Amino acid sequence: MTRKKKTRSLADKVTIRTGRRKDYKKWRHDNPDQVAPSRRFVAKKQQQRKLQAVRKLARQQEGQNIAIHPDKSNSGTTKPQGDNS
Protein backbone atom coordinates (compact mmCIF):
# COMPACT_ATOMS: atom_id res chain seq x y z
CA MET A 1 0.00 0.00 0.00
CA THR A 2 1.37 3.41 -0.98
CA ARG A 3 1.01 6.43 1.19
CA LYS A 4 -0.49 9.67 -0.01
CA LYS A 5 2.15 12.19 -1.06
CA LYS A 6 2.38 15.23 1.16
CA THR A 7 2.01 18.59 -0.51
CA ARG A 8 3.15 21.97 0.62
CA SER A 9 0.67 23.80 -1.59
CA LEU A 10 -2.71 24.71 -0.19
CA ALA A 11 -3.98 26.07 -3.52
CA ASP A 12 -6.00 22.94 -4.31
CA LYS A 13 -7.51 22.82 -0.83
CA VAL A 14 -8.77 26.42 -0.77
CA THR A 15 -12.51 26.74 -1.10
CA ILE A 16 -12.93 30.46 -0.45
CA ARG A 17 -11.95 33.33 -2.70
CA THR A 18 -8.51 34.60 -1.86
CA GLY A 19 -6.14 36.92 -3.65
CA ARG A 20 -4.51 34.14 -5.62
CA ARG A 21 -5.12 33.92 -9.35
CA LYS A 22 -5.98 30.22 -9.34
CA ASP A 23 -8.55 30.71 -6.59
CA TYR A 24 -10.05 33.73 -8.33
CA LYS A 25 -10.34 31.84 -11.62
CA LYS A 26 -12.18 29.03 -9.85
CA TRP A 27 -14.47 31.47 -8.05
CA ARG A 28 -15.16 33.35 -11.30
CA HIS A 29 -16.00 30.09 -13.06
CA ASP A 30 -18.36 29.05 -10.25
CA ASN A 31 -20.09 32.46 -9.98
CA PRO A 32 -20.56 33.90 -13.49
CA ASP A 33 -23.50 36.08 -12.40
CA GLN A 34 -21.34 38.03 -9.93
CA VAL A 35 -18.59 38.76 -12.46
CA ALA A 36 -18.96 42.11 -14.21
CA PRO A 37 -16.58 44.83 -15.30
CA SER A 38 -16.22 47.85 -13.06
CA ARG A 39 -18.11 51.06 -13.85
CA ARG A 40 -14.81 52.84 -14.34
CA PHE A 41 -13.69 50.31 -16.95
CA VAL A 42 -17.04 50.48 -18.77
CA ALA A 43 -16.92 54.30 -18.85
CA LYS A 44 -13.34 54.22 -20.11
CA LYS A 45 -14.21 51.85 -22.94
CA GLN A 46 -17.28 53.89 -23.92
CA GLN A 47 -15.11 57.00 -24.14
CA GLN A 48 -12.54 55.15 -26.24
CA ARG A 49 -15.24 53.95 -28.65
CA LYS A 50 -16.63 57.48 -29.01
CA LEU A 51 -13.17 58.86 -29.80
CA GLN A 52 -12.57 56.06 -32.25
CA ALA A 53 -15.85 56.81 -34.04
CA VAL A 54 -15.00 60.52 -34.25
CA ARG A 55 -11.58 59.76 -35.73
CA LYS A 56 -13.06 57.33 -38.24
CA LEU A 57 -15.66 59.87 -39.35
CA ALA A 58 -12.95 62.53 -39.73
CA ARG A 59 -10.86 60.16 -41.88
CA GLN A 60 -13.85 59.34 -44.07
CA GLN A 61 -14.75 63.00 -44.63
CA GLU A 62 -11.15 63.99 -45.31
CA GLY A 63 -10.75 61.22 -47.87
CA GLN A 64 -11.35 61.43 -51.59
CA ASN A 65 -14.81 60.72 -53.01
CA ILE A 66 -14.97 57.86 -55.48
CA ALA A 67 -18.05 57.38 -57.66
CA ILE A 68 -18.46 53.62 -57.53
CA HIS A 69 -21.94 53.72 -59.05
CA PRO A 70 -22.10 57.03 -60.91
CA ASP A 71 -25.50 58.44 -61.83
CA LYS A 72 -26.76 57.92 -65.36
CA SER A 73 -26.52 61.68 -66.03
CA ASN A 74 -22.77 61.63 -65.28
CA SER A 75 -22.03 58.52 -67.35
CA GLY A 76 -22.22 60.49 -70.64
CA THR A 77 -19.35 62.79 -69.67
CA THR A 78 -16.69 60.08 -69.42
CA LYS A 79 -15.82 57.56 -72.10
CA PRO A 80 -14.48 54.08 -71.48
CA GLN A 81 -10.76 53.77 -72.27
CA GLY A 82 -11.22 51.20 -75.03
CA ASP A 83 -13.70 53.37 -76.99
CA ASN A 84 -11.99 55.68 -79.55
CA SER A 85 -15.04 56.86 -81.47
Secondary structure as the mmCIF struct_conf table of DSSP 4:
data_model
#
loop_
_struct_conf.conf_type_id
_struct_conf.id
_struct_conf.beg_label_comp_id
_struct_conf.beg_label_asym_id
_struct_conf.beg_label_seq_id
_struct_conf.end_label_comp_id
_struct_conf.end_label_asym_id
_struct_conf.end_label_seq_id
HELX_LH_PP_P HELX_LH_PP_P1 THR A 2 LYS A 6
BEND BEND1 ARG A 8 ARG A 8
TURN_TY1_P TURN_TY1_P1 ALA A 11 LYS A 13
BEND BEND2 ILE A 16 ILE A 16
BEND BEND3 GLY A 19 ARG A 20
HELX_RH_AL_P HELX_RH_AL_P1 ARG A 21 ASP A 30
HELX_RH_3T_P HELX_RH_3T_P1 PRO A 32 GLN A 34
HELX_RH_AL_P HELX_RH_AL_P2 ARG A 39 GLU A 62
BEND BEND4 GLY A 63 GLY A 63
HELX_LH_PP_P HELX_LH_PP_P2 GLN A 64 ASN A 65
BEND BEND5 ILE A 68 HIS A 69
HELX_RH_AL_P HELX_RH_AL_P3 LYS A 72 SER A 75
TURN_TY1_P TURN_TY1_P2 GLY A 76 THR A 77
BEND BEND6 THR A 78 THR A 78
TURN_TY1_P TURN_TY1_P3 GLN A 81 GLY A 82
#
